[in-house]
Amino acid sequence: MTITVVAFAQAREALGASSLRIELPDGSRVADALGALEARHPALAALRPHLAVALDRELAPGDRALAEGMELALLPPVSGG
């Protein structure tokens, strides 16, 4: 299956792009997508504990199943006042 990954702020910097498409095996879950992204973009590993992940614009846990064409967003923490 192919999903689109959208990244913001530090996650965008770690991936080197604001969006990309990745291929994953059928039956993959959010955690599998994050693992595949880290394997290709090791800088993302340091951010992973701090990332919120949204799947089709809804926050999603790591065990949430993926389907063809979904959008996975990587949302780093926001700071400021």
mmCIF file of the N, C-alpha and C atoms, coordinates in Angstrom:
data_MODEL
# 
_entry.id   MODEL 
# 
loop_
_atom_site.group_PDB 
_atom_site.id 
_atom_site.type_symbol 
_atom_site.label_atom_id 
_atom_site.label_alt_id 
_atom_site.label_comp_id 
_atom_site.label_asym_id 
_atom_site.label_entity_id 
_atom_site.label_seq_id 
_atom_site.pdbx_PDB_ins_code 
_atom_site.Cartn_x 
_atom_site.Cartn_y 
_atom_site.Cartn_z 
_atom_site.occupancy 
_atom_site.B_iso_or_equiv 
_atom_site.pdbx_formal_charge 
_atom_site.auth_seq_id 
_atom_site.auth_comp_id 
_atom_site.auth_asym_id 
_atom_site.auth_atom_id 
_atom_site.pdbx_PDB_model_num 
ATOM 1   N N  . MET A 1 1  ? 0.841  -1.174 0.000  1.00 0.00 ? 1  MET A N  1 
ATOM 2   C CA . MET A 1 1  ? 0.000  0.000  0.000  1.00 0.00 ? 1  MET A CA 1 
ATOM 3   C C  . MET A 1 1  ? 0.884  1.235  0.000  1.00 0.00 ? 1  MET A C  1 
ATOM 4   N N  . THR A 1 2  ? 0.356  2.322  -0.485 1.00 0.00 ? 2  THR A N  1 
ATOM 5   C CA . THR A 1 2  ? 1.066  3.597  -0.492 1.00 0.00 ? 2  THR A CA 1 
ATOM 6   C C  . THR A 1 2  ? 0.314  4.577  0.396  1.00 0.00 ? 2  THR A C  1 
ATOM 7   N N  . ILE A 1 3  ? 1.077  5.246  1.284  1.00 0.00 ? 3  ILE A N  1 
ATOM 8   C CA . ILE A 1 3  ? 0.492  6.311  2.095  1.00 0.00 ? 3  ILE A CA 1 
ATOM 9   C C  . ILE A 1 3  ? 1.305  7.583  1.877  1.00 0.00 ? 3  ILE A C  1 
ATOM 10  N N  . THR A 1 4  ? 0.692  8.709  2.205  1.00 0.00 ? 4  THR A N  1 
ATOM 11  C CA . THR A 1 4  ? 1.372  9.995  2.129  1.00 0.00 ? 4  THR A CA 1 
ATOM 12  C C  . THR A 1 4  ? 1.752  10.410 3.539  1.00 0.00 ? 4  THR A C  1 
ATOM 13  N N  . VAL A 1 5  ? 2.981  10.847 3.703  1.00 0.00 ? 5  VAL A N  1 
ATOM 14  C CA . VAL A 1 5  ? 3.463  11.343 4.992  1.00 0.00 ? 5  VAL A CA 1 
ATOM 15  C C  . VAL A 1 5  ? 3.635  12.852 4.866  1.00 0.00 ? 5  VAL A C  1 
ATOM 16  N N  . VAL A 1 6  ? 3.053  13.577 5.803  1.00 0.00 ? 6  VAL A N  1 
ATOM 17  C CA . VAL A 1 6  ? 3.170  15.030 5.854  1.00 0.00 ? 6  VAL A CA 1 
ATOM 18  C C  . VAL A 1 6  ? 3.898  15.356 7.152  1.00 0.00 ? 6  VAL A C  1 
ATOM 19  N N  . ALA A 1 7  ? 4.937  16.186 7.063  1.00 0.00 ? 7  ALA A N  1 
ATOM 20  C CA . ALA A 1 7  ? 5.749  16.482 8.236  1.00 0.00 ? 7  ALA A CA 1 
ATOM 21  C C  . ALA A 1 7  ? 5.829  17.982 8.470  1.00 0.00 ? 7  ALA A C  1 
ATOM 22  N N  . PHE A 1 8  ? 5.844  18.349 9.733  1.00 0.00 ? 8  PHE A N  1 
ATOM 23  C CA . PHE A 1 8  ? 5.881  19.757 10.123 1.00 0.00 ? 8  PHE A CA 1 
ATOM 24  C C  . PHE A 1 8  ? 7.101  20.037 11.000 1.00 0.00 ? 8  PHE A C  1 
ATOM 25  N N  . ALA A 1 9  ? 7.591  21.272 10.943 1.00 0.00 ? 9  ALA A N  1 
ATOM 26  C CA . ALA A 1 9  ? 8.677  21.790 11.798 1.00 0.00 ? 9  ALA A CA 1 
ATOM 27  C C  . ALA A 1 9  ? 9.882  20.853 11.807 1.00 0.00 ? 9  ALA A C  1 
ATOM 28  N N  . GLN A 1 10 ? 10.320 20.400 13.000 1.00 0.00 ? 10 GLN A N  1 
ATOM 29  C CA . GLN A 1 10 ? 11.517 19.569 13.099 1.00 0.00 ? 10 GLN A CA 1 
ATOM 30  C C  . GLN A 1 10 ? 11.375 18.252 12.337 1.00 0.00 ? 10 GLN A C  1 
ATOM 31  N N  . ALA A 1 11 ? 10.184 17.710 12.285 1.00 0.00 ? 11 ALA A N  1 
ATOM 32  C CA . ALA A 1 11 ? 9.974  16.461 11.539 1.00 0.00 ? 11 ALA A CA 1 
ATOM 33  C C  . ALA A 1 11 ? 10.218 16.690 10.053 1.00 0.00 ? 11 ALA A C  1 
ATOM 34  N N  . ARG A 1 12 ? 9.806  17.824 9.546  1.00 0.00 ? 12 ARG A N  1 
ATOM 35  C CA . ARG A 1 12 ? 10.052 18.166 8.139  1.00 0.00 ? 12 ARG A CA 1 
ATOM 36  C C  . ARG A 1 12 ? 11.554 18.253 7.885  1.00 0.00 ? 12 ARG A C  1 
ATOM 37  N N  . GLU A 1 13 ? 12.265 18.875 8.812  1.00 0.00 ? 13 GLU A N  1 
ATOM 38  C CA . GLU A 1 13 ? 13.721 18.970 8.672  1.00 0.00 ? 13 GLU A CA 1 
ATOM 39  C C  . GLU A 1 13 ? 14.368 17.591 8.699  1.00 0.00 ? 13 GLU A C  1 
ATOM 40  N N  . ALA A 1 14 ? 13.909 16.712 9.583  1.00 0.00 ? 14 ALA A N  1 
ATOM 41  C CA . ALA A 1 14 ? 14.482 15.366 9.688  1.00 0.00 ? 14 ALA A CA 1 
ATOM 42  C C  . ALA A 1 14 ? 14.248 14.556 8.418  1.00 0.00 ? 14 ALA A C  1 
ATOM 43  N N  . LEU A 1 15 ? 13.087 14.748 7.791  1.00 0.00 ? 15 LEU A N  1 
ATOM 44  C CA . LEU A 1 15 ? 12.772 14.014 6.562  1.00 0.00 ? 15 LEU A CA 1 
ATOM 45  C C  . LEU A 1 15 ? 13.364 14.670 5.325  1.00 0.00 ? 15 LEU A C  1 
ATOM 46  N N  . GLY A 1 16 ? 13.671 15.963 5.429  1.00 0.00 ? 16 GLY A N  1 
ATOM 47  C CA . GLY A 1 16 ? 14.192 16.678 4.274  1.00 0.00 ? 16 GLY A CA 1 
ATOM 48  C C  . GLY A 1 16 ? 13.119 17.030 3.266  1.00 0.00 ? 16 GLY A C  1 
ATOM 49  N N  . ALA A 1 17 ? 11.859 16.947 3.681  1.00 0.00 ? 17 ALA A N  1 
ATOM 50  C CA . ALA A 1 17 ? 10.739 17.266 2.792  1.00 0.00 ? 17 ALA A CA 1 
ATOM 51  C C  . ALA A 1 17 ? 9.493  17.495 3.642  1.00 0.00 ? 17 ALA A C  1 
ATOM 52  N N  . SER A 1 18 ? 8.569  18.275 3.118  1.00 0.00 ? 18 SER A N  1 
ATOM 53  C CA . SER A 1 18 ? 7.320  18.501 3.847  1.00 0.00 ? 18 SER A CA 1 
ATOM 54  C C  . SER A 1 18 ? 6.317  17.379 3.618  1.00 0.00 ? 18 SER A C  1 
ATOM 55  N N  . SER A 1 19 ? 6.485  16.641 2.529  1.00 0.00 ? 19 SER A N  1 
ATOM 56  C CA . SER A 1 19 ? 5.628  15.470 2.300  1.00 0.00 ? 19 SER A CA 1 
ATOM 57  C C  . SER A 1 19 ? 6.352  14.479 1.406  1.00 0.00 ? 19 SER A C  1 
ATOM 58  N N  . LEU A 1 20 ? 5.975  13.232 1.559  1.00 0.00 ? 20 LEU A N  1 
ATOM 59  C CA . LEU A 1 20 ? 6.510  12.163 0.715  1.00 0.00 ? 20 LEU A CA 1 
ATOM 60  C C  . LEU A 1 20 ? 5.553  10.991 0.745  1.00 0.00 ? 20 LEU A C  1 
ATOM 61  N N  . ARG A 1 21 ? 5.739  10.101 -0.187 1.00 0.00 ? 21 ARG A N  1 
ATOM 62  C CA . ARG A 1 21 ? 4.901  8.893  -0.253 1.00 0.00 ? 21 ARG A CA 1 
ATOM 63  C C  . ARG A 1 21 ? 5.783  7.698  0.058  1.00 0.00 ? 21 ARG A C  1 
ATOM 64  N N  . ILE A 1 22 ? 5.254  6.762  0.856  1.00 0.00 ? 22 ILE A N  1 
ATOM 65  C CA . ILE A 1 22 ? 6.007  5.555  1.159  1.00 0.00 ? 22 ILE A CA 1 
ATOM 66  C C  . ILE A 1 22 ? 5.150  4.327  0.889  1.00 0.00 ? 22 ILE A C  1 
ATOM 67  N N  . GLU A 1 23 ? 5.820  3.261  0.518  1.00 0.00 ? 23 GLU A N  1 
ATOM 68  C CA . GLU A 1 23 ? 5.195  1.963  0.286  1.00 0.00 ? 23 GLU A CA 1 
ATOM 69  C C  . GLU A 1 23 ? 5.355  1.117  1.540  1.00 0.00 ? 23 GLU A C  1 
ATOM 70  N N  . LEU A 1 24 ? 4.285  0.484  1.966  1.00 0.00 ? 24 LEU A N  1 
ATOM 71  C CA . LEU A 1 24 ? 4.303  -0.402 3.127  1.00 0.00 ? 24 LEU A CA 1 
ATOM 72  C C  . LEU A 1 24 ? 3.544  -1.677 2.784  1.00 0.00 ? 24 LEU A C  1 
ATOM 73  N N  . PRO A 1 25 ? 3.862  -2.770 3.454  1.00 0.00 ? 25 PRO A N  1 
ATOM 74  C CA . PRO A 1 25 ? 3.112  -4.007 3.218  1.00 0.00 ? 25 PRO A CA 1 
ATOM 75  C C  . PRO A 1 25 ? 1.664  -3.868 3.704  1.00 0.00 ? 25 PRO A C  1 
ATOM 76  N N  . ASP A 1 26 ? 0.758  -4.572 3.059  1.00 0.00 ? 26 ASP A N  1 
ATOM 77  C CA . ASP A 1 26 ? -0.629 -4.603 3.537  1.00 0.00 ? 26 ASP A CA 1 
ATOM 78  C C  . ASP A 1 26 ? -0.635 -5.077 4.985  1.00 0.00 ? 26 ASP A C  1 
ATOM 79  N N  . GLY A 1 27 ? -1.528 -4.521 5.782  1.00 0.00 ? 27 GLY A N  1 
ATOM 80  C CA . GLY A 1 27 ? -1.619 -4.881 7.193  1.00 0.00 ? 27 GLY A CA 1 
ATOM 81  C C  . GLY A 1 27 ? -0.721 -4.055 8.094  1.00 0.00 ? 27 GLY A C  1 
ATOM 82  N N  . SER A 1 28 ? -0.012 -3.088 7.534  1.00 0.00 ? 28 SER A N  1 
ATOM 83  C CA . SER A 1 28 ? 0.885  -2.239 8.334  1.00 0.00 ? 28 SER A CA 1 
ATOM 84  C C  . SER A 1 28 ? 0.084  -1.329 9.255  1.00 0.00 ? 28 SER A C  1 
ATOM 85  N N  . ARG A 1 29 ? 0.741  -0.923 10.317 1.00 0.00 ? 29 ARG A N  1 
ATOM 86  C CA . ARG A 1 29 ? 0.149  -0.034 11.310 1.00 0.00 ? 29 ARG A CA 1 
ATOM 87  C C  . ARG A 1 29 ? 0.984  1.241  11.412 1.00 0.00 ? 29 ARG A C  1 
ATOM 88  N N  . VAL A 1 30 ? 0.505  2.203  12.165 1.00 0.00 ? 30 VAL A N  1 
ATOM 89  C CA . VAL A 1 30 ? 1.212  3.473  12.325 1.00 0.00 ? 30 VAL A CA 1 
ATOM 90  C C  . VAL A 1 30 ? 2.653  3.232  12.778 1.00 0.00 ? 30 VAL A C  1 
ATOM 91  N N  . ALA A 1 31 ? 2.854  2.363  13.758 1.00 0.00 ? 31 ALA A N  1 
ATOM 92  C CA . ALA A 1 31 ? 4.204  2.080  14.258 1.00 0.00 ? 31 ALA A CA 1 
ATOM 93  C C  . ALA A 1 31 ? 5.110  1.544  13.152 1.00 0.00 ? 31 ALA A C  1 
ATOM 94  N N  . ASP A 1 32 ? 4.556  0.740  12.249 1.00 0.00 ? 32 ASP A N  1 
ATOM 95  C CA . ASP A 1 32 ? 5.346  0.211  11.130 1.00 0.00 ? 32 ASP A CA 1 
ATOM 96  C C  . ASP A 1 32 ? 5.791  1.343  10.207 1.00 0.00 ? 32 ASP A C  1 
ATOM 97  N N  . ALA A 1 33 ? 4.901  2.285  9.954  1.00 0.00 ? 33 ALA A N  1 
ATOM 98  C CA . ALA A 1 33 ? 5.242  3.428  9.101  1.00 0.00 ? 33 ALA A CA 1 
ATOM 99  C C  . ALA A 1 33 ? 6.339  4.265  9.744  1.00 0.00 ? 33 ALA A C  1 
ATOM 100 N N  . LEU A 1 34 ? 6.235  4.493  11.059 1.00 0.00 ? 34 LEU A N  1 
ATOM 101 C CA . LEU A 1 34 ? 7.261  5.265  11.745 1.00 0.00 ? 34 LEU A CA 1 
ATOM 102 C C  . LEU A 1 34 ? 8.605  4.546  11.707 1.00 0.00 ? 34 LEU A C  1 
ATOM 103 N N  . GLY A 1 35 ? 8.595  3.240  11.880 1.00 0.00 ? 35 GLY A N  1 
ATOM 104 C CA . GLY A 1 35 ? 9.833  2.461  11.798 1.00 0.00 ? 35 GLY A CA 1 
ATOM 105 C C  . GLY A 1 35 ? 10.463 2.538  10.424 1.00 0.00 ? 35 GLY A C  1 
ATOM 106 N N  . ALA A 1 36 ? 9.638  2.464  9.382  1.00 0.00 ? 36 ALA A N  1 
ATOM 107 C CA . ALA A 1 36 ? 10.146 2.565  8.008  1.00 0.00 ? 36 ALA A CA 1 
ATOM 108 C C  . ALA A 1 36 ? 10.730 3.949  7.748  1.00 0.00 ? 36 ALA A C  1 
ATOM 109 N N  . LEU A 1 37 ? 10.070 4.969  8.264  1.00 0.00 ? 37 LEU A N  1 
ATOM 110 C CA . LEU A 1 37 ? 10.583 6.338  8.089  1.00 0.00 ? 37 LEU A CA 1 
ATOM 111 C C  . LEU A 1 37 ? 11.911 6.529  8.812  1.00 0.00 ? 37 LEU A C  1 
ATOM 112 N N  . GLU A 1 38 ? 12.015 6.003  10.030 1.00 0.00 ? 38 GLU A N  1 
ATOM 113 C CA . GLU A 1 38 ? 13.269 6.114  10.779 1.00 0.00 ? 38 GLU A CA 1 
ATOM 114 C C  . GLU A 1 38 ? 14.405 5.378  10.080 1.00 0.00 ? 38 GLU A C  1 
ATOM 115 N N  . ALA A 1 39 ? 14.116 4.242  9.484  1.00 0.00 ? 39 ALA A N  1 
ATOM 116 C CA . ALA A 1 39 ? 15.149 3.481  8.776  1.00 0.00 ? 39 ALA A CA 1 
ATOM 117 C C  . ALA A 1 39 ? 15.715 4.289  7.610  1.00 0.00 ? 39 ALA A C  1 
ATOM 118 N N  . ARG A 1 40 ? 14.857 5.053  6.945  1.00 0.00 ? 40 ARG A N  1 
ATOM 119 C CA . ARG A 1 40 ? 15.280 5.865  5.795  1.00 0.00 ? 40 ARG A CA 1 
ATOM 120 C C  . ARG A 1 40 ? 15.806 7.237  6.204  1.00 0.00 ? 40 ARG A C  1 
ATOM 121 N N  . HIS A 1 41 ? 15.346 7.726  7.345  1.00 0.00 ? 41 HIS A N  1 
ATOM 122 C CA . HIS A 1 41 ? 15.697 9.072  7.822  1.00 0.00 ? 41 HIS A CA 1 
ATOM 123 C C  . HIS A 1 41 ? 16.053 8.975  9.309  1.00 0.00 ? 41 HIS A C  1 
ATOM 124 N N  . PRO A 1 42 ? 17.271 8.541  9.642  1.00 0.00 ? 42 PRO A N  1 
ATOM 125 C CA . PRO A 1 42 ? 17.652 8.309  11.040 1.00 0.00 ? 42 PRO A CA 1 
ATOM 126 C C  . PRO A 1 42 ? 17.475 9.517  11.965 1.00 0.00 ? 42 PRO A C  1 
ATOM 127 N N  . ALA A 1 43 ? 17.534 10.716 11.454 1.00 0.00 ? 43 ALA A N  1 
ATOM 128 C CA . ALA A 1 43 ? 17.359 11.905 12.292 1.00 0.00 ? 43 ALA A CA 1 
ATOM 129 C C  . ALA A 1 43 ? 15.968 11.951 12.927 1.00 0.00 ? 43 ALA A C  1 
ATOM 130 N N  . LEU A 1 44 ? 15.026 11.246 12.351 1.00 0.00 ? 44 LEU A N  1 
ATOM 131 C CA . LEU A 1 44 ? 13.664 11.232 12.890 1.00 0.00 ? 44 LEU A CA 1 
ATOM 132 C C  . LEU A 1 44 ? 13.587 10.474 14.216 1.00 0.00 ? 44 LEU A C  1 
ATOM 133 N N  . ALA A 1 45 ? 14.500 9.541  14.448 1.00 0.00 ? 45 ALA A N  1 
ATOM 134 C CA . ALA A 1 45 ? 14.463 8.717  15.654 1.00 0.00 ? 45 ALA A CA 1 
ATOM 135 C C  . ALA A 1 45 ? 14.505 9.554  16.933 1.00 0.00 ? 45 ALA A C  1 
ATOM 136 N N  . ALA A 1 46 ? 15.310 10.612 16.955 1.00 0.00 ? 46 ALA A N  1 
ATOM 137 C CA . ALA A 1 46 ? 15.406 11.458 18.149 1.00 0.00 ? 46 ALA A CA 1 
ATOM 138 C C  . ALA A 1 46 ? 14.093 12.183 18.443 1.00 0.00 ? 46 ALA A C  1 
ATOM 139 N N  . LEU A 1 47 ? 13.314 12.454 17.415 1.00 0.00 ? 47 LEU A N  1 
ATOM 140 C CA . LEU A 1 47 ? 12.043 13.161 17.596 1.00 0.00 ? 47 LEU A CA 1 
ATOM 141 C C  . LEU A 1 47 ? 10.892 12.237 17.958 1.00 0.00 ? 47 LEU A C  1 
ATOM 142 N N  . ARG A 1 48 ? 11.009 10.977 17.612 1.00 0.00 ? 48 ARG A N  1 
ATOM 143 C CA . ARG A 1 48 ? 9.870  10.055 17.731 1.00 0.00 ? 48 ARG A CA 1 
ATOM 144 C C  . ARG A 1 48 ? 9.182  10.064 19.100 1.00 0.00 ? 48 ARG A C  1 
ATOM 145 N N  . PRO A 1 49 ? 9.931  10.074 20.214 1.00 0.00 ? 49 PRO A N  1 
ATOM 146 C CA . PRO A 1 49 ? 9.228  10.075 21.511 1.00 0.00 ? 49 PRO A CA 1 
ATOM 147 C C  . PRO A 1 49 ? 8.368  11.314 21.743 1.00 0.00 ? 49 PRO A C  1 
ATOM 148 N N  . HIS A 1 50 ? 8.623  12.372 20.991 1.00 0.00 ? 50 HIS A N  1 
ATOM 149 C CA . HIS A 1 50 ? 7.926  13.635 21.211 1.00 0.00 ? 50 HIS A CA 1 
ATOM 150 C C  . HIS A 1 50 ? 6.860  13.927 20.149 1.00 0.00 ? 50 HIS A C  1 
ATOM 151 N N  . LEU A 1 51 ? 6.749  13.079 19.154 1.00 0.00 ? 51 LEU A N  1 
ATOM 152 C CA . LEU A 1 51 ? 5.817  13.326 18.051 1.00 0.00 ? 51 LEU A CA 1 
ATOM 153 C C  . LEU A 1 51 ? 4.398  12.901 18.382 1.00 0.00 ? 51 LEU A C  1 
ATOM 154 N N  . ALA A 1 52 ? 3.460  13.699 17.957 1.00 0.00 ? 52 ALA A N  1 
ATOM 155 C CA . ALA A 1 52 ? 2.071  13.257 17.880 1.00 0.00 ? 52 ALA A CA 1 
ATOM 156 C C  . ALA A 1 52 ? 1.873  12.832 16.426 1.00 0.00 ? 52 ALA A C  1 
ATOM 157 N N  . VAL A 1 53 ? 1.052  11.829 16.233 1.00 0.00 ? 53 VAL A N  1 
ATOM 158 C CA . VAL A 1 53 ? 0.816  11.317 14.886 1.00 0.00 ? 53 VAL A CA 1 
ATOM 159 C C  . VAL A 1 53 ? -0.681 11.385 14.600 1.00 0.00 ? 53 VAL A C  1 
ATOM 160 N N  . ALA A 1 54 ? -1.005 11.938 13.441 1.00 0.00 ? 54 ALA A N  1 
ATOM 161 C CA . ALA A 1 54 ? -2.402 11.989 13.016 1.00 0.00 ? 54 ALA A CA 1 
ATOM 162 C C  . ALA A 1 54 ? -2.545 11.160 11.747 1.00 0.00 ? 54 ALA A C  1 
ATOM 163 N N  . LEU A 1 55 ? -3.632 10.457 11.673 1.00 0.00 ? 55 LEU A N  1 
ATOM 164 C CA . LEU A 1 55 ? -3.947 9.642  10.512 1.00 0.00 ? 55 LEU A CA 1 
ATOM 165 C C  . LEU A 1 55 ? -5.251 10.168 9.936  1.00 0.00 ? 55 LEU A C  1 
ATOM 166 N N  . ASP A 1 56 ? -5.164 10.672 8.721  1.00 0.00 ? 56 ASP A N  1 
ATOM 167 C CA . ASP A 1 56 ? -6.313 11.326 8.089  1.00 0.00 ? 56 ASP A CA 1 
ATOM 168 C C  . ASP A 1 56 ? -6.935 12.375 9.008  1.00 0.00 ? 56 ASP A C  1 
ATOM 169 N N  . ARG A 1 57 ? -6.053 13.220 9.566  1.00 0.00 ? 57 ARG A N  1 
ATOM 170 C CA . ARG A 1 57 ? -6.420 14.381 10.394 1.00 0.00 ? 57 ARG A CA 1 
ATOM 171 C C  . ARG A 1 57 ? -7.028 14.041 11.748 1.00 0.00 ? 57 ARG A C  1 
ATOM 172 N N  . GLU A 1 58 ? -6.760 12.840 12.246 1.00 0.00 ? 58 GLU A N  1 
ATOM 173 C CA . GLU A 1 58 ? -7.246 12.424 13.557 1.00 0.00 ? 58 GLU A CA 1 
ATOM 174 C C  . GLU A 1 58 ? -6.085 11.781 14.300 1.00 0.00 ? 58 GLU A C  1 
ATOM 175 N N  . LEU A 1 59 ? -5.822 12.224 15.539 1.00 0.00 ? 59 LEU A N  1 
ATOM 176 C CA . LEU A 1 59 ? -4.726 11.637 16.296 1.00 0.00 ? 59 LEU A CA 1 
ATOM 177 C C  . LEU A 1 59 ? -4.871 10.125 16.345 1.00 0.00 ? 59 LEU A C  1 
ATOM 178 N N  . ALA A 1 60 ? -3.735 9.439  16.188 1.00 0.00 ? 60 ALA A N  1 
ATOM 179 C CA . ALA A 1 60 ? -3.781 7.981  16.061 1.00 0.00 ? 60 ALA A CA 1 
ATOM 180 C C  . ALA A 1 60 ? -2.690 7.328  16.898 1.00 0.00 ? 60 ALA A C  1 
ATOM 181 N N  . PRO A 1 61 ? -3.032 6.231  17.584 1.00 0.00 ? 61 PRO A N  1 
ATOM 182 C CA . PRO A 1 61 ? -2.025 5.470  18.326 1.00 0.00 ? 61 PRO A CA 1 
ATOM 183 C C  . PRO A 1 61 ? -1.195 4.611  17.375 1.00 0.00 ? 61 PRO A C  1 
ATOM 184 N N  . GLY A 1 62 ? -0.087 4.095  17.879 1.00 0.00 ? 62 GLY A N  1 
ATOM 185 C CA . GLY A 1 62 ? 0.815  3.293  17.067 1.00 0.00 ? 62 GLY A CA 1 
ATOM 186 C C  . GLY A 1 62 ? 0.233  2.014  16.524 1.00 0.00 ? 62 GLY A C  1 
ATOM 187 N N  . ASP A 1 63 ? -0.805 1.497  17.180 1.00 0.00 ? 63 ASP A N  1 
ATOM 188 C CA . ASP A 1 63 ? -1.379 0.230  16.715 1.00 0.00 ? 63 ASP A CA 1 
ATOM 189 C C  . ASP A 1 63 ? -2.533 0.411  15.723 1.00 0.00 ? 63 ASP A C  1 
ATOM 190 N N  . ARG A 1 64 ? -2.792 1.629  15.328 1.00 0.00 ? 64 ARG A N  1 
ATOM 191 C CA . ARG A 1 64 ? -3.878 1.904  14.364 1.00 0.00 ? 64 ARG A CA 1 
ATOM 192 C C  . ARG A 1 64 ? -3.493 1.376  12.982 1.00 0.00 ? 64 ARG A C  1 
ATOM 193 N N  . ALA A 1 65 ? -4.383 0.655  12.359 1.00 0.00 ? 65 ALA A N  1 
ATOM 194 C CA . ALA A 1 65 ? -4.133 0.072  11.038 1.00 0.00 ? 65 ALA A CA 1 
ATOM 195 C C  . ALA A 1 65 ? -4.136 1.146  9.953  1.00 0.00 ? 65 ALA A C  1 
ATOM 196 N N  . LEU A 1 66 ? -3.290 0.938  8.965  1.00 0.00 ? 66 LEU A N  1 
ATOM 197 C CA . LEU A 1 66 ? -3.215 1.835  7.810  1.00 0.00 ? 66 LEU A CA 1 
ATOM 198 C C  . LEU A 1 66 ? -3.945 1.212  6.631  1.00 0.00 ? 66 LEU A C  1 
ATOM 199 N N  . ALA A 1 67 ? -4.374 2.056  5.715  1.00 0.00 ? 67 ALA A N  1 
ATOM 200 C CA . ALA A 1 67 ? -5.009 1.598  4.480  1.00 0.00 ? 67 ALA A CA 1 
ATOM 201 C C  . ALA A 1 67 ? -4.474 2.426  3.321  1.00 0.00 ? 67 ALA A C  1 
ATOM 202 N N  . GLU A 1 68 ? -4.593 1.884  2.151  1.00 0.00 ? 68 GLU A N  1 
ATOM 203 C CA . GLU A 1 68 ? -4.146 2.547  0.925  1.00 0.00 ? 68 GLU A CA 1 
ATOM 204 C C  . GLU A 1 68 ? -4.637 3.989  0.873  1.00 0.00 ? 68 GLU A C  1 
ATOM 205 N N  . GLY A 1 69 ? -3.710 4.913  0.568  1.00 0.00 ? 69 GLY A N  1 
ATOM 206 C CA . GLY A 1 69 ? -4.074 6.304  0.337  1.00 0.00 ? 69 GLY A CA 1 
ATOM 207 C C  . GLY A 1 69 ? -4.210 7.174  1.565  1.00 0.00 ? 69 GLY A C  1 
ATOM 208 N N  . MET A 1 70 ? -4.014 6.620  2.749  1.00 0.00 ? 70 MET A N  1 
ATOM 209 C CA . MET A 1 70 ? -4.143 7.436  3.964  1.00 0.00 ? 70 MET A CA 1 
ATOM 210 C C  . MET A 1 70 ? -3.040 8.482  4.042  1.00 0.00 ? 70 MET A C  1 
ATOM 211 N N  . GLU A 1 71 ? -3.311 9.518  4.845  1.00 0.00 ? 71 GLU A N  1 
ATOM 212 C CA . GLU A 1 71 ? -2.323 10.557 5.114  1.00 0.00 ? 71 GLU A CA 1 
ATOM 213 C C  . GLU A 1 71 ? -1.895 10.456 6.565  1.00 0.00 ? 71 GLU A C  1 
ATOM 214 N N  . LEU A 1 72 ? -0.588 10.316 6.785  1.00 0.00 ? 72 LEU A N  1 
ATOM 215 C CA . LEU A 1 72 ? -0.009 10.231 8.113  1.00 0.00 ? 72 LEU A CA 1 
ATOM 216 C C  . LEU A 1 72 ? 0.738  11.541 8.350  1.00 0.00 ? 72 LEU A C  1 
ATOM 217 N N  . ALA A 1 73 ? 0.350  12.276 9.394  1.00 0.00 ? 73 ALA A N  1 
ATOM 218 C CA . ALA A 1 73 ? 0.995  13.551 9.698  1.00 0.00 ? 73 ALA A CA 1 
ATOM 219 C C  . ALA A 1 73 ? 1.864  13.417 10.939 1.00 0.00 ? 73 ALA A C  1 
ATOM 220 N N  . LEU A 1 74 ? 3.079  13.950 10.870 1.00 0.00 ? 74 LEU A N  1 
ATOM 221 C CA . LEU A 1 74 ? 4.011  13.967 11.981 1.00 0.00 ? 74 LEU A CA 1 
ATOM 222 C C  . LEU A 1 74 ? 3.990  15.354 12.596 1.00 0.00 ? 74 LEU A C  1 
ATOM 223 N N  . LEU A 1 75 ? 3.553  15.420 13.858 1.00 0.00 ? 75 LEU A N  1 
ATOM 224 C CA . LEU A 1 75 ? 3.324  16.695 14.529 1.00 0.00 ? 75 LEU A CA 1 
ATOM 225 C C  . LEU A 1 75 ? 4.247  16.834 15.730 1.00 0.00 ? 75 LEU A C  1 
ATOM 226 N N  . PRO A 1 76 ? 5.345  17.595 15.585 1.00 0.00 ? 76 PRO A N  1 
ATOM 227 C CA . PRO A 1 76 ? 6.238  17.822 16.718 1.00 0.00 ? 76 PRO A CA 1 
ATOM 228 C C  . PRO A 1 76 ? 5.562  18.696 17.769 1.00 0.00 ? 76 PRO A C  1 
ATOM 229 N N  . PRO A 1 77 ? 6.094  18.680 18.993 1.00 0.00 ? 77 PRO A N  1 
ATOM 230 C CA . PRO A 1 77 ? 5.517  19.547 20.020 1.00 0.00 ? 77 PRO A CA 1 
ATOM 231 C C  . PRO A 1 77 ? 5.700  21.015 19.635 1.00 0.00 ? 77 PRO A C  1 
ATOM 232 N N  . VAL A 1 78 ? 4.780  21.817 20.111 1.00 0.00 ? 78 VAL A N  1 
ATOM 233 C CA . VAL A 1 78 ? 4.818  23.256 19.832 1.00 0.00 ? 78 VAL A CA 1 
ATOM 234 C C  . VAL A 1 78 ? 5.216  23.966 21.112 1.00 0.00 ? 78 VAL A C  1 
ATOM 235 N N  . SER A 1 79 ? 6.116  24.918 20.996 1.00 0.00 ? 79 SER A N  1 
ATOM 236 C CA . SER A 1 79 ? 6.487  25.697 22.170 1.00 0.00 ? 79 SER A CA 1 
ATOM 237 C C  . SER A 1 79 ? 6.255  27.178 21.877 1.00 0.00 ? 79 SER A C  1 
ATOM 238 N N  . GLY A 1 80 ? 6.274  27.951 22.886 1.00 0.00 ? 80 GLY A N  1 
ATOM 239 C CA . GLY A 1 80 ? 6.058  29.367 22.708 1.00 0.00 ? 80 GLY A CA 1 
ATOM 240 C C  . GLY A 1 80 ? 4.972  29.858 23.639 1.00 0.00 ? 80 GLY A C  1 
ATOM 241 N N  . GLY A 1 81 ? 4.638  31.125 23.505 1.00 0.00 ? 81 GLY A N  1 
ATOM 242 C CA . GLY A 1 81 ? 3.683  31.624 24.457 1.00 0.00 ? 81 GLY A CA 1 
ATOM 243 C C  . GLY A 1 81 ? 2.702  32.548 23.904 1.00 0.00 ? 81 GLY A C  1 
# 
